[in-house]
Amino acid sequence: MTTQLQSLAKRIPKSYIKTKPGGFAADYVSHADIQQMLLAKLGPCSQEITQIIRNAEGQVHGVVLRMVFNIDGETVVIDEIGECERPGQNDGLNAKMAVSDGTKRCASRIGLGLHLWAQDTYVLDKALATKEGDNNE
């Protein structure tokens, strides 16, 4: 039987992966696509900004985001920092961008999109498949 954790650990199809422009050409998946994948795999979850991070001038530069998931019957609470890569004068927009980043980072902590950070060293999908095979023997 495939678990939710195994489903989360599967690599995201290449058609969803984009590359950020500029000097730090990192792979990413859009906030909307990550949200859809979370909903499809886990159903609704809760999220809460537990802290707003401001620079010395008081401008919003990031947030600490808490997300609560139900994975394979267990409650999983993830706290992660989200940053606003290009903060502007609008603190609401800065917070929105930071929440989007925090959501992707929380998702990676439960396996969704983690392969984008791990790149060639990603083995979680195979390790979980092996673990299930071991349990069935």
DRENDRENGU-773331 format. One line per field, with one value per residue: residue number from 0; z, y, x of N, C-alpha, C in turn. Coordinates in steps of 0.02 Angstrom, whole numbers. Layout:
! DRENDRENGU-773331
vexti: c(NUM,...)
n_zz: c(Z,...)
n_yy: c(Y,...)
n_xx: c(X,...)
ca_zz: c(Z,...)
ca_yy: c(Y,...)
ca_xx: c(X,...)
c_zz: c(Z,...)
c_yy: c(Y,...)
c_xx: c(X,...)
This chain:
! DRENDRENGU-773331
vexti: c(0,1,2,3,4,5,6,7,8,9,10,11,12,13,14,15,16,17,18,19,20,21,22,23,24,25,26,27,28,29,30,31,32,33,34,35,36,37,38,39,40,41,42,43,44,45,46,47,48,49,50,51,52,53,54,55,56,57,58,59,60,61,62,63,64,65,66,67,68,69,70,71,72,73,74,75,76,77,78,79,80,81,82,83,84,85,86,87,88,89,90,91,92,93,94,95,96,97,98,99,100,101,102,103,104,105,106,107,108,109,110,111,112,113,114,115,116,117,118,119,120,121,122,123,124,125,126,127,128,129,130,131,132,133,134,135,136)
n_zz: c(0,-43,46,110,136,51,-71,-64,-71,-200,-352,-422,-575,-721,-803,-720,-664,-656,-699,-605,-663,-692,-600,-502,-545,-496,-481,-471,-412,-441,-320,-329,-392,-297,-191,-248,-261,-127,-78,-158,-118,22,68,147,248,394,414,488,523,630,668,617,521,523,449,503,483,501,399,322,296,302,363,498,468,513,477,480,456,412,400,344,450,559,652,593,626,557,565,478,400,292,160,90,-62,-142,-67,-61,-45,4,138,155,32,37,147,95,-11,67,140,36,0,123,127,24,79,196,135,77,189,220,117,-11,-159,-114,-185,-271,-199,-155,-272,-365,-260,-207,-126,-56,-108,-159,-43,39,-39,-34,102,117,41,119,230,183,166)
n_yy: c(-59,109,245,408,483,422,460,599,605,573,621,780,803,849,942,1036,1104,1247,1365,1485,1649,1737,1751,1651,1521,1430,1283,1279,1261,1327,1422,1403,1277,1195,1209,1149,1018,983,988,889,774,772,838,975,1088,1173,1339,1459,1618,1636,1724,1883,1940,2075,2205,2320,2443,2417,2358,2224,2073,1938,1787,1676,1528,1419,1261,1138,971,820,670,511,476,538,687,817,946,1084,1209,1342,1456,1587,1688,1853,1880,1994,2125,2254,2415,2387,2311,2212,2142,2099,2011,1918,1862,1805,1710,1625,1574,1514,1416,1329,1286,1223,1120,1049,995,891,809,845,907,907,850,950,1030,936,880,785,699,650,530,493,451,323,260,257,177,56,33,6,-110,-195,-207,-283,-409)
n_xx: c(42,30,92,45,159,252,195,211,349,382,460,429,345,438,377,319,423,521,651,735,769,924,1081,1082,1025,913,810,631,461,301,206,67,59,124,32,-82,-35,-12,-144,-204,-134,-143,-256,-345,-245,-183,-118,-10,55,183,278,335,466,572,673,804,744,613,542,452,532,526,447,399,328,199,143,17,-5,-94,-29,-29,-113,-56,-25,71,179,254,374,439,552,510,564,567,621,645,615,492,412,287,225,127,127,259,252,162,239,339,266,230,357,388,288,328,448,405,332,437,494,412,434,385,439,569,672,713,800,894,944,1056,1084,968,872,761,634,664,712,597,514,585,578,440,433,512,430,325,371)
ca_zz: c(0,-46,99,91,137,-12,-124,-58,-87,-272,-388,-458,-647,-750,-835,-669,-639,-693,-675,-591,-704,-657,-585,-459,-585,-458,-501,-424,-432,-420,-260,-347,-405,-232,-154,-278,-245,-56,-72,-190,-81,94,86,177,306,421,416,531,530,702,679,560,525,495,449,553,469,515,340,322,253,306,414,520,450,542,441,514,407,434,354,364,515,611,647,583,631,529,569,431,383,223,150,33,-98,-166,-30,-86,6,27,186,142,-23,61,189,49,-44,118,154,-22,9,182,109,-14,124,237,92,68,252,220,58,-75,-191,-82,-236,-303,-158,-150,-339,-381,-200,-183,-121,-11,-142,-162,25,63,-77,-6,169,110,17,177,275,152,162)
ca_yy: c(0,171,292,479,504,399,502,664,599,563,680,820,797,903,993,1086,1134,1305,1388,1557,1686,1771,1717,1593,1487,1373,1254,1290,1247,1384,1417,1374,1206,1162,1207,1098,952,971,973,824,719,772,874,1041,1093,1241,1375,1518,1657,1640,1780,1924,1960,2143,2231,2373,2499,2395,2330,2152,2037,1866,1762,1607,1499,1353,1223,1076,921,753,625,440,472,572,759,839,1018,1108,1280,1356,1527,1606,1754,1893,1888,2063,2165,2321,2460,2361,2256,2159,2104,2066,1955,1869,1827,1765,1652,1580,1541,1471,1358,1282,1257,1174,1062,1009,960,830,772,872,952,903,832,1011,1052,883,868,718,658,634,458,480,412,253,235,242,119,-1,22,-27,-178,-233,-221,-331,-475)
ca_xx: c(0,68,75,46,229,283,168,244,421,393,485,379,358,479,334,302,484,547,717,737,816,978,1143,1071,974,887,746,576,392,262,166,1,68,137,-31,-124,-7,-26,-216,-218,-103,-157,-316,-331,-201,-186,-54,-12,117,197,322,353,536,580,741,816,698,545,510,445,579,514,399,403,263,184,93,-2,-28,-110,6,-36,-148,-17,-20,140,184,316,388,493,560,500,593,547,684,653,566,474,385,222,236,79,153,320,230,132,293,373,223,237,421,382,247,370,498,368,317,498,507,372,454,360,487,635,722,738,856,944,971,1082,1090,901,859,703,583,687,716,530,490,620,550,376,447,536,374,280,403)
c_zz: c(0,9,72,89,74,-71,-124,-82,-161,-304,-424,-533,-675,-781,-786,-647,-686,-664,-665,-637,-661,-641,-543,-489,-550,-487,-448,-454,-403,-356,-275,-359,-341,-192,-182,-260,-172,-47,-101,-149,-9,113,119,237,334,417,456,530,605,719,614,570,488,496,500,544,481,456,343,271,254,359,438,510,483,499,478,463,443,382,382,434,572,599,644,582,606,537,522,416,308,214,89,-4,-120,-131,-61,-29,36,72,176,86,-3,103,145,14,5,136,97,-16,68,168,71,31,172,197,84,131,259,155,-9,-103,-162,-133,-272,-265,-160,-217,-347,-320,-172,-184,-81,-45,-145,-92,52,25,-51,62,165,87,74,223,247,150,227)
c_yy: c(62,218,364,504,482,442,571,661,588,628,715,815,860,958,1049,1127,1190,1323,1463,1591,1718,1726,1654,1550,1423,1349,1269,1268,1303,1369,1383,1299,1167,1156,1153,1028,934,951,904,766,714,800,940,1035,1163,1273,1439,1553,1664,1697,1818,1948,2026,2162,2288,2432,2479,2365,2254,2120,1962,1851,1694,1579,1431,1321,1157,1030,858,706,554,434,507,648,779,915,1039,1183,1293,1431,1535,1676,1788,1910,1960,2108,2234,2362,2435,2301,2198,2113,2066,2004,1899,1829,1782,1703,1601,1541,1492,1408,1306,1249,1207,1111,1018,969,896,790,801,923,950,887,894,1039,1000,868,796,672,636,559,442,437,338,222,216,184,55,-19,-14,-99,-222,-252,-274,-402,-512)
c_xx: c(44,44,74,118,265,259,201,316,434,416,429,395,394,436,314,363,507,615,713,787,871,1036,1134,1015,950,821,693,510,350,222,99,7,82,72,-77,-100,-20,-99,-233,-192,-125,-225,-297,-283,-209,-117,-64,56,128,244,333,424,545,654,746,768,625,508,508,493,566,462,423,333,256,130,81,-34,-50,-81,2,-64,-112,-19,54,140,253,320,447,494,548,529,562,611,697,602,555,446,319,233,188,103,217,302,201,187,331,332,229,303,418,341,288,422,465,353,379,513,466,383,434,409,557,689,750,798,912,979,994,1087,1022,889,795,650,601,690,648,499,521,592,484,386,471,479,327,308,395)
